[in-house]
Amino acid sequence: MNLLIVEDDIDFSDTLARAMQKRGVRVERAHHAAGALAIAEHFTPSHAVVDLKLPGESGLTVVAALKQRFPDIAIVVLTGYASIATAVEAVRLGARHYLAKPANADEILAALQRDQPDATLEVSVEPLTVGRLEWEHIQKVLGENDGNISATARALKMHRRTLQRKLDKHPPKPE
């Protein structure tokens, strides 16, 4: 397995790379979108772990570019900012799975190797909290506006700085 790790958290990237190498995986790392695409020029990844929130371009841009260049690549999107809208978009762009942080090397490796959907996942009986519903709606509208915060704020009839403050916070737990 040739694994490309695209993660801006250098400590996490180092730890994940070491864990994967111990499992016999060849690993290359990048810390932003441009670096990932540059590495893909000389390293042919069979698998990739892509952080959603990268400096500059979104991890979704990396997913689309890798999938276009390597149609058979298995991609797992990993994020601390999980939302339904970004999960749907990641899968639509070609990601195999979408994991919320924190995730350990075994969970990531299992997701990379799983090629069939898991119908045994537990479905929560509790509805989403109001805070989580707001977060999900903001993420959906942000996606519809291609990540443009000003356009999203106008669409939500919200001041741009208020929206930025909401986006800077960690998302509420899905509960």
N, C-alpha and C positions, 0 to 999 in steps of 0.2 A: 504494500500500500504506500503510495506517495501522498503525503498530507500537506496541504498548504494551510497554515494558521494565519488568519488576518485578524489581529487583535491589538488595540491601542494600549491596553494595560500590559506593560512590558513584563512585570512580575508574573502575572497570570499566564502570559504567552510562554515565558521561560519554563514555568512549572508544567504547563500542559505539554510543551515540546519534549521535556525530559521524560514525562510519564509515557508519552506515545513512543518515544525511542526505546524505552525499556520493554515495550510490547512489540518491538521489531518493526516499527513504522519509520519510513524515511520522512523527515520533516524539513520544511522550509517555512520561515516566518516573515510576515510583513506587518507593519504597524499603521498603514493607511492604504487607501484604495490604489493610488499610483504605484506604491511599492509592490502591492500584490500583483498588479498587471505586469510590472517589470520582471518580477520573479517568474511569472508564467511564460516569459519569453524563453527561458532556459531550463525550466523545471516543469515537467508535465505532471500535474497533480491528478490522481485518480479520485481524491477526496479533498474536501475543504471544510474548515470551520471558520465562519465569518461572523465577526461581531457586528451587530446592527448599527451601533453608534460609533462611527469612526470620525477622526478629525477631517474636516472637508466634506467629501462625498459620503453618502450613506452606504452602509454595508449592502443594501439592496442593489446599488449600482454595481458592486463587485459580484454579487450573485448573478446578475444579468450578463455581465461581461464574461465571467468564467463559463457560464452555461452556453453562451454563444460560441466561445472558443473551444470548449471541451464538452460536447453534448452529453457524454456519458458520465460526467463527474457527479459524485454524490456530495451534496452540500448540506451542512447543518448550520443554521443561523443560531447564534448564541447571543442573548441579550439580557441586560438587567432592566430593560424598559419594555417588557413584553406587553403587547396589546393584540387584540383579535385582528385589527386592521393590518398591522404589520406582519402578523403571522400568515394571514391569507395572501398578502402581496408577496411575501417571501416564497411561499409554495407556488404561487402563480408564476413567479419568475424562474422557478426551477429548483428551489431548495427541497431537499428530501424531508428534512425535519426542522423543527424550531424549538429550541430549548431555552428556558428562562434560567438566568444565573441565580444562585450558584449551581453549577453542574460539575461533577467530578469527571476524571478521565474515563472511567468505566462507563458512565452514562453517555458521554459524548461518543466513545467508541461504539457502544451498542447502537446509538442512533445512526452513526455513519454506516454501520453494517446492515441495519434493518432495511430491507427493500420492500416490505409489505406494510400496509397500514395496520394499526393495532386497534381492533374492535373491542378489546377488553379494557380500554381506558375507563376509569371511573368518571361518571358524570355527576357534578355537584347538584344536590337537591336544593341548595340555597340560591336565591337570586343574587345578582351582583349588587354590591353596595352602591349608593348614590355616587360616592367619590369615584369608584371604579367605572361606573357607567359614563360619568363625565370624561374621565381619562380616555375611555374607548372611543367616545364620540369625537373628542379632540383629535385623536390619532387618525380616525377615519377621514375627517375633514382635512387634516394636514396632508394625508396621502392623496386626496382628491386635488389638492392644490400643489402637488409635486414638492412638498416640503417648504413651501413659501410661507413664512410666518405672517407677513403683512397681509397676504391674500386670505390666509386662514382666519386671522383676527377679524377681517372685514366680514367674511362669511359667517363667523360666529357672533358678529355684532359685539365684539369684545375689544378692549384696548390692547394694542400690540404688546405693551410691557406687561400687562396682566397675563396674557397668554404665555409670554416668555417665562414669567415666574412659575406658572403652572407646569410648563415643560421642563424647567430646571429641577423640579421636585421629582423624587422617585414615585413611580405609579403606586396607587393604593393596591393592597393585596386583593386578589380575586375573591377570596373567602369562599 
